[in-house]
Amino acid sequence: MALPRPHRFDVYIAAGGLLGGLLLVGIGLGTRPSSDPMTLFDGPWPVLVPLTVLAGCELLRRTAPRTALLTGTVAICADLVTQGNLATILMFTDVVYAAVLYGPLASARRIQWITGLLTVAGTLVPFAVWRVPEALLIGVVVGVVAYAPAATGWIVRNHRDAAEAARLRAEQTALLAEMDRTQAVTAERARMARELHDMVANHLSAIAIHSTAALSIDDPATSREALSVIRENSVDGLAEMRRLIGILRAGDHEPSAVPTLDGLTALVDGARANGLNATLDAGHHDAVPAPVELAAYRIVQESLTNALKHACPGRVTVSLAQRDGELTVAVSSPYGDRDRPRAPGSGAGLVGMRERAALLGGTFDAGPDGPHWTVRATLPLREGVPE
């Protein structure tokens, strides 16, 4: 099995530790004299074996930290029976540190416990056996060589994990903010599309129908009447466009008041001027929230526009009814084939009406009902419902 390629920084550490250890061996500087009882193999050559092994462990400190620690532990134990080398001890402390920092979380916890227990045992056992204060130094050495780097690695690992968690939270927050922004832009574009369609489609449909009539009927009086209707709808359409532009260009103009249910009478009168036999049955209704008023007005406006484009000759009825906390809007028009000119439709009107009802938590239905085409919307009268 091929070993993983070492990190470049780990190669520098291994090379530096090995060269430093060789320098100490060359000048004859060891951690213990040859006369020490622990020195079973004196001379410079036995020192090189654990030194070289730990230098190799440094190459694996990041890619295989557990393997490096196990091998390094054997090497440092072998170093105890030689004259010793300070570079070997320093590299072992770094291997312990790296095993806690880069190894699995469970291994990092175990290394903390094991080095801590070894430190306690290295302090109490020699003192209990020899009963001299100098025996306590063994525990100090074990703590410095084993427990201190393990504790340092654990602290650094906690800080690193906390920083990574903070970075992930920041990225998630940024992603959620971008999603919210995209949804807000999409919702605003849909709202602007509905407003533009509802405000202008009625006038443009009337212009298209009457201009077709003026071109198809060779009668000066009829043409003059059609041109009058075309001019009136053109002026009204331009006024509606200026109102929409005033709303979009915040700060340039004060936006005009939004349409209300009180404007339905004028809306029906305008439909009559465009050639529809339209009547309004508003009934009795109390004050309703502004979003509901605007939605009801736009639904009636779009229904009259569709009736102007597609309805057969006959009466078009607009009715309002308020009961049980709901406002019901119904527009009924004759349904069937017609001989008069008609304007093309895109279907966006029905989509916009259904969206308006859905945004308020209401219901919408449109379709043939016997000889009539009926549009019906039920809007709940709840305060604070966003448009």
Solvent accessible surface area in square Angstrom, and as a share of the most:
residue,aa,sasa,rsa
1,M,238,1.06
2,A,93,0.72
3,L,124,0.62
4,P,60,0.38
5,R,217,0.79
6,P,45,0.28
7,H,85,0.38
8,R,176,0.64
9,F,106,0.44
10,D,0,0.00
11,V,60,0.34
12,Y,135,0.51
13,I,41,0.21
14,A,7,0.06
15,A,46,0.36
16,G,43,0.42
17,G,15,0.14
18,L,55,0.27
19,L,117,0.58
20,G,29,0.27
21,G,0,0.00
22,L,77,0.39
23,L,119,0.59
24,L,32,0.16
25,V,31,0.18
26,G,67,0.64
27,I,113,0.57
28,G,66,0.63
29,L,108,0.54
30,G,35,0.33
31,T,58,0.34
32,R,41,0.15
33,P,83,0.52
34,S,61,0.39
35,S,97,0.62
36,D,38,0.20
37,P,122,0.76
38,M,100,0.45
39,T,15,0.09
40,L,123,0.61
41,F,116,0.48
42,D,84,0.44
43,G,22,0.22
44,P,71,0.45
45,W,190,0.67
46,P,38,0.24
47,V,5,0.03
48,L,39,0.19
49,V,96,0.55
50,P,3,0.02
51,L,0,0.00
52,T,75,0.43
53,V,57,0.33
54,L,0,0.00
55,A,7,0.06
56,G,32,0.31
57,C,4,0.03
58,E,1,0.00
59,L,59,0.30
60,L,25,0.13
61,R,9,0.03
62,R,71,0.26
63,T,53,0.31
64,A,22,0.17
65,P,16,0.10
66,R,127,0.46
67,T,70,0.41
68,A,0,0.00
69,L,26,0.13
70,L,127,0.63
71,T,57,0.33
72,G,0,0.00
73,T,53,0.31
74,V,108,0.62
75,A,6,0.05
76,I,20,0.10
77,C,72,0.43
78,A,42,0.33
79,D,2,0.01
80,L,79,0.39
81,V,46,0.27
82,T,5,0.03
83,Q,43,0.19
84,G,2,0.02
85,N,0,0.00
86,L,94,0.47
87,A,11,0.08
88,T,0,0.00
89,I,42,0.21
90,L,106,0.53
91,M,8,0.03
92,F,17,0.07
93,T,27,0.15
94,D,33,0.17
95,V,1,0.01
96,V,2,0.01
97,Y,50,0.19
98,A,0,0.00
99,A,0,0.00
100,V,0,0.00
101,L,11,0.05
102,Y,67,0.25
103,G,3,0.03
104,P,60,0.38
105,L,80,0.40
106,A,53,0.41
107,S,6,0.04
108,A,0,0.00
109,R,120,0.44
110,R,130,0.48
111,I,16,0.08
112,Q,37,0.16
113,W,182,0.64
114,I,95,0.48
115,T,11,0.06
116,G,17,0.16
117,L,114,0.57
118,L,96,0.48
119,T,29,0.17
120,V,81,0.47
121,A,46,0.36
122,G,12,0.12
123,T,37,0.22
124,L,109,0.54
125,V,87,0.50
126,P,17,0.11
127,F,72,0.30
128,A,58,0.45
129,V,101,0.58
130,W,146,0.51
131,R,174,0.64
132,V,64,0.37
133,P,96,0.61
134,E,112,0.50
135,A,4,0.03
136,L,71,0.35
137,L,110,0.55
138,I,70,0.35
139,G,2,0.02
140,V,86,0.49
141,V,89,0.51
142,V,41,0.23
143,G,12,0.11
144,V,92,0.53
145,V,25,0.15
146,A,11,0.08
147,Y,89,0.34
148,A,45,0.35
149,P,15,0.09
150,A,0,0.00
151,A,24,0.19
152,T,65,0.38
153,G,0,0.00
154,W,52,0.18
155,I,98,0.50
156,V,56,0.32
157,R,23,0.08
158,N,70,0.36
159,H,127,0.57
160,R,101,0.37
161,D,64,0.33
162,A,60,0.47
163,A,63,0.49
164,E,73,0.33
165,A,40,0.31
166,A,46,0.36
167,R,112,0.41
168,L,91,0.45
169,R,145,0.53
170,A,63,0.49
171,E,88,0.39
172,Q,110,0.49
173,T,88,0.51
174,A,63,0.49
175,L,107,0.53
176,L,91,0.45
177,A,58,0.45
178,E,83,0.37
179,M,92,0.41
180,D,89,0.46
181,R,134,0.49
182,T,66,0.38
183,Q,113,0.50
184,A,62,0.48
185,V,66,0.38
186,T,81,0.47
187,A,63,0.49
188,E,69,0.31
189,R,168,0.61
190,A,38,0.29
191,R,68,0.25
192,M,62,0.28
193,A,60,0.46
194,R,18,0.07
195,E,12,0.05
196,L,76,0.38
197,H,49,0.22
198,D,5,0.03
199,M,0,0.00
200,V,18,0.10
201,A,18,0.14
202,N,18,0.09
203,H,18,0.08
204,L,102,0.51
205,S,9,0.06
206,A,0,0.00
207,I,38,0.19
208,A,38,0.30
209,I,17,0.09
210,H,27,0.12
211,S,36,0.23
212,T,61,0.36
213,A,20,0.16
214,A,21,0.17
215,L,159,0.79
216,S,78,0.50
217,I,82,0.42
218,D,151,0.78
219,D,56,0.29
220,P,113,0.71
221,A,70,0.54
222,T,41,0.24
223,S,27,0.18
224,R,183,0.67
225,E,120,0.54
226,A,5,0.04
227,L,106,0.53
228,S,65,0.42
229,V,17,0.10
230,I,29,0.15
231,R,168,0.61
232,E,89,0.40
233,N,6,0.03
234,S,40,0.26
235,V,72,0.42
236,D,56,0.29
237,G,8,0.08
238,L,99,0.49
239,A,52,0.40
240,E,41,0.18
241,M,66,0.29
242,R,158,0.58
243,R,33,0.12
244,L,14,0.07
245,I,75,0.38
246,G,5,0.05
247,I,53,0.27
248,L,78,0.39
249,R,133,0.48
250,A,93,0.72
251,G,79,0.76
252,D,75,0.39
253,H,112,0.50
254,E,161,0.72
255,P,77,0.48
256,S,60,0.39
257,A,95,0.74
258,V,66,0.38
259,P,28,0.18
260,T,49,0.29
261,L,10,0.05
262,D,122,0.63
263,G,24,0.23
264,L,1,0.01
265,T,78,0.46
266,A,72,0.55
267,L,19,0.10
268,V,1,0.01
269,D,66,0.34
270,G,30,0.29
271,A,8,0.07
272,R,112,0.41
273,A,54,0.42
274,N,10,0.05
275,G,46,0.44
276,L,13,0.07
277,N,77,0.40
278,A,0,0.00
279,T,38,0.22
280,L,49,0.24
281,D,86,0.45
282,A,33,0.26
283,G,57,0.55
284,H,156,0.70
285,H,51,0.23
286,D,85,0.44
287,A,105,0.82
288,V,15,0.08
289,P,13,0.08
290,A,60,0.47
291,P,30,0.19
292,V,0,0.00
293,E,33,0.15
294,L,17,0.08
295,A,0,0.00
296,A,0,0.00
297,Y,25,0.09
298,R,1,0.00
299,I,1,0.01
300,V,0,0.00
301,Q,4,0.02
302,E,3,0.01
303,S,4,0.03
304,L,4,0.02
305,T,1,0.00
306,N,31,0.16
307,A,4,0.03
308,L,10,0.05
309,K,17,0.07
310,H,71,0.32
311,A,4,0.03
312,C,20,0.12
313,P,94,0.59
314,G,35,0.34
315,R,133,0.49
316,V,0,0.00
317,T,51,0.29
318,V,0,0.00
319,S,33,0.21
320,L,8,0.04
321,A,30,0.23
322,Q,50,0.22
323,R,151,0.55
324,D,136,0.70
325,G,47,0.45
326,E,71,0.32
327,L,0,0.00
328,T,22,0.13
329,V,1,0.00
330,A,13,0.10
331,V,4,0.02
332,S,29,0.19
333,S,9,0.06
334,P,18,0.11
335,Y,111,0.42
336,G,37,0.35
337,D,139,0.72
338,R,23,0.09
339,D,153,0.79
340,R,101,0.37
341,P,41,0.26
342,R,114,0.42
343,A,6,0.04
344,P,124,0.78
345,G,50,0.48
346,S,100,0.65
347,G,43,0.41
348,A,47,0.36
349,G,5,0.05
350,L,56,0.28
351,V,79,0.45
352,G,7,0.07
353,M,3,0.01
354,R,116,0.42
355,E,64,0.29
356,R,2,0.01
357,A,1,0.00
358,A,67,0.52
359,L,84,0.42
360,L,0,0.00
361,G,50,0.48
362,G,17,0.17
363,T,91,0.53
364,F,27,0.11
365,D,98,0.51
366,A,25,0.19
367,G,15,0.14
368,P,83,0.52
369,D,91,0.47
370,G,62,0.60
371,P,96,0.60
372,H,71,0.32
373,W,74,0.26
374,T,19,0.11
375,V,6,0.03
376,R,118,0.43
377,A,0,0.00
378,T,26,0.15
379,L,0,0.00
380,P,15,0.09
381,L,38,0.19
382,R,119,0.43
383,E,146,0.66
384,G,73,0.71
385,V,14,0.08
386,P,101,0.64
387,E,55,0.25
